[in-house]
Amino acid sequence: MEYRPFGETGISVSTIGFGCWEIGGTYGPIDATQFDRAVHRGLDAGINCFDTAEAYGMGVSEQALGRALGARRHDVCLVTKVGVGYPEAPNRRDSSRARIIASLEQSLRNLATDHADVYLIHWPDPNTPFDETFRALDDIVRSGKARYVGVSNFRLSQLEECMKLRRIDVVQYGWNMFDRRMRREIFPWCMANGVGVMAYGSLAYGLLTGAFTPDMEFDEMDWRSKRGALGSLNLFRTMFGPDHFPQNLRVVEELKPLAAKYGKSLPQFALRWTLSHPAIATGLVGFRRPEEVSENLGALGFTIADQDMASIDAIFTRNEVGTEPPGWLEDDPAA
């Protein structure tokens, strides 16, 4: 396993992180036994960063991860998030002090632990002053119920405003070959300020597995289905919508020979690309089965040459597929 500094926290995290969005239910049904085995395969392989959130099934993902980790919880950097998914709240977002304190207590019960290593605000809440949110986060750290805190999906102006209130230790953003928006402003700011970066969507939500076909039908509970809960979002449209999905698949097919040049599968190659940006501390991948953990370990131990990085860019340009599409930061605030 490769390890990198997690910003200035003093923690070294595995470059491959274990993402637990999938077990929350928005990717369709998952076998819980296979998930447990995948967690232990990851632990045995040296993965020490596990990411979940209250919103991933409103506790379902946290509970599953807590059970799977068991006594090995203290071998890992455990990350969870708060602030989105509340039907009664405006735009489904709430980062008030009361919500943060109550949600953290529930998350700790779900995870069967007495503290989170990193606690993130999942989405900015326009109805709560950042001062209130960050005072609550600071109190949580002082109480010992979280070691470090940060945010996910905040715009640069919001990061700058929050950093004046309390240090942001860690952030989390989408980052993959199809979505490179964060390289413009967010990643340079993080590097300049010593902030640890977690990348989610490392394999473009499955597109870069190379396993999808033009007639692919997703489970109706899968967010990648037009019938799914997130089917109206820009992220869905630019990745899986009918005007973009076939074109995206052509790009994927053109990437496969480049991966083969390194003796790698496309997911291994794509994950290596994700990890290649110097801002990234860990690239999150959702694992359903232990075999997927073993497969993605193939992303370690090699470097993509500069000329092949240029070839990747040329493939996207030739197919007129944008590498900075409108995504969740520009989506309907109810997302």
N, C-alpha and C positions, 0 to 999 in steps of 0.2 A: 504494500500500500504506500502511496505517496501522501505526505502531510504538509500542510501550509499553515502559517500563522493566521489566526482568526482576528485580523485587525490588530489592535493593541490590547486585546484581552489577556494575553499570555497563554491562551489555549491553542494547541495545534490540532487542526481538524483534518480528517481524511479528505482528499480531493474529491472523492466520490461520496456523496451524502445520500442517506436513505430517506426519500420523501414518502410521506404517508397520506397524501391527498386521496389516492386511489381507494384505500381501505375504508374511507368515509362514505362511499356509495355513489359518488358522482361519475364513476367510470363503469357502472354496471356491477353485477355480482362478482364477488371475489371469494375464493375458498379460504376460510380463516385458518385452517390447518396449514395450507401452503404458505400463507402469509407469515405465520409463526416460524415456519422452517426457513423462510427467506430472511427474516430478521436474524436468526441464529447463524445462517450462512454468512450474512454480512458481518456480524460480530466476529466470527471466526476468521474472516478475511481481513479484518482490521478496520472496517468501517466504524467510525466512532461519532459520527454526526447524524442524528435522527431528528427529522423535522415533521411536526404535525401542527394542528390548529384546532381551536374550539369549533370553528365553522365547518370542519371536515366531518359532516354528519352530526354536528352539534354534540360532540362528545364521543361519537362512535369510534373515530380514528384514535383519539387519545386513549380510550379504554383498551382498544385492541393492541396498541403499542405498549401500554403499561403491562398488560398480561404477557405479551411476547418477550419483553425485556426481563421481567421478573427480577431475580437477584443480580442480574448483570446491568441494571440501570446505572450504577455508579461507574461503569466502564465507559460511559458515553457522554457526549455533549448533547443534552436534550433541549430542543427548541420547540416552543409552542407559541401560539398567537391568539390575539383577542381583538374584538372591535367590529366584526361584521357577521351578518346572518340572523339578525333579530327582526322578526316580522313586525313587531310593534314599534320599532324605531324608525325615524325618518331616514329614507334611503337604506334602511336595514343596517345602518351603521351607528355605533355608540362607543365612544372612547371616553366616556365620563369617568370620574373617579369611582363612583359607586359601581359601575359596570366592571371596571378593571379589577377592583378588589374582589368582588363577588365571583367573577369569572375565573380569576387565578385560583381562588380556593377550590372551585369545582374542577378546574383542570388538574390541579395537584392530586385531588382525590381520584380523578379518572386515570392519571398516570401512576398512581400508587407511589408517590414520591413526596418529599417535603420541600423541594425547591425545583425550579426550572433553571437550567444553565443560561438560557437566553429567552427573554420574553419580548415578543414583538407586537406592535400595533399593526394589524393586518392590512387595514386601509385607512386613509385619512378620513376623519369625521368632521365635516364642515360645520356641524352644530355644537361642537365642544371646543372651547379655547385650548390651544396647544399647551398653554401654561398649566391648565388643570390636569391635562393628560400626563405631562412630563413631571409634575409634582408627584402624581400618584406613582409613576414608574420609579422615581427616585426613592420614594418611601418604601416601595417593594424591595428595592435593592438593599436599603438600610435594614430592613427587617430580616433579610437573609432568604426571602422566598424566591428571589431571582438573583443570579450572579451578575448578569449583564442584560441590557435592554436595547431596543432599537425599533425600526419601522420597516414596513414593506409597502411598495407601490406608491411612495410619496414622490411628488415632483421636486425638482431641485430647489425651487423657492421655499417649499415647505421644509425640506431638509435644513436649509440655511437658517430658517426661523427657529426650528426646533433645537438646533445645535447651540443656539444662544441661551437656551433655557436649561439644557442638561446634555451632557455628552451622549451622542448616539454611538453605541458600540458596534452594532451589527445591522446590516440591511439585507433585504431580500427582493430580487427583481427577476423578471423573465429575461432569458438570454439564450439564444440559439441561432443557428444559421439563418433561419427565416425572420428572426426578430432581433435586430441589432441596435435598437434605439438608445440603449443605455450607454453605448460607447461615446456618445456625443457630449453629454454633460454629467450624468450620474457617476460613471466609473472614474473619470478624472477627479471629480470632487472626493469620492471615497478614498482614492489613492493619496490625494493631497492631505486628507484628514485622518488617515490611519484607521479607516472604518472597514470592518470585515464584510465581505460580500458573499452572499449565498445566491446562486443562480437556480431558478426553477424553470421548468419547461425545457430542460437540457436537450431532450430529443424531440422537441417541437410537438409535444403531446402525442407522441406515437408516429408522427409523419416520418421521422428520421430512423425509424426501425426498419424501413424498407419493406414492411409486411402488408401495406395497404394496397388495395386495388381500386380502379375507378368505380366499381359497383359495390364498394364496401358499404355494409349496413351496420350501424352501431345500435346497440341495445337502446331502447327508448329511454332508459334511465341514465344513459351515458351523456355527459354534457356535449360531446362531439356530435351527437345526433341533433338534427334540426328540431326534434321534438324535446330535446333535453332542456334542463333548467336554464342553461346559458346560451341557448340557440339563437338568441337575438343579438348577441354581442358582436362587436367588430372583430374580436379575436376569433370567434367562431367563423365569421364570414371570410376573413382573410386566410384562414387555415383550412377550413372544411366546407365552406359554402360552395354552392354549385358553380359559381363564376371563377373560383380560384383552385378548388381541390384537384381537378384534372391537370392543371398547369403545374401545381406543386408536385404532383406525382411524377411528372416528366423530369423535373429538377432532381428528384430523388433517384430516378433511374440513371441520370447522368453522373451522379455522385458515386455510384457503386463502383465503377472502374477505378476511381481514385482511391477508394478504400482498399480495393483488391491489390493495388500497387504496393500497399504496406502489409499485405497479408492479413488484413483486418476486415471484419464485417462492417456494414454501414453504421450500426449503432456505436460500435467501438470507435470508429473514425469520427463520427459526429460528436461523441462525448469528448474525445480528445480535443476537437476544435473548440468546444465550449470551455474546456479547461485551459486553453491556450492564452486567454486574455490575462494579463498580469494582475488585474483587479480581483479575479475570482479566487476565493479561498476554497469553496466547495461547490460542486455541481450536483444538484439534487436529481435523483432518478427514482421513479416509482417502481418498486419491485413487487410483483404478484407471486412469484415462485422462486425457489432457491436457484433454479437453473438460470434465471435472468440475472441474478447476482454474479454468478460465475462468468456468464457471457460478458457482462459489462466491465469486469476486471481487465478485460483485454484492451481497455482504453488507456491503461497505464504503461509506462516504460518506453514510450516513443514520442517523437516530435514530428509534426507536419512541416515539411520544408516550405520555405517562403514561396517558391514557384508553384507549389501545389495549393497554398493558401490563395494565391492569385488566380489559379485555375478554378477554385471554388467560386470566387467572386465573379469570374467570367461566366460560369454556368448560370448564375442567378441573373446577371445582366442580359445574357443572350435570350433567356426565356422570359425576360421582362417581369420577373418576380421580385417584388420589393423586399429589401432586407430591413426596411424600417417601416413596416405597415402600421396602420392605426391599431392600437392594442388596448389593453385594459386601462391604461392611464387616461385614455381619451373616451372611455366608454360611459354609457349611462351610469350615473352615480348609484342607481339602485342595484348595480351588479354586485 
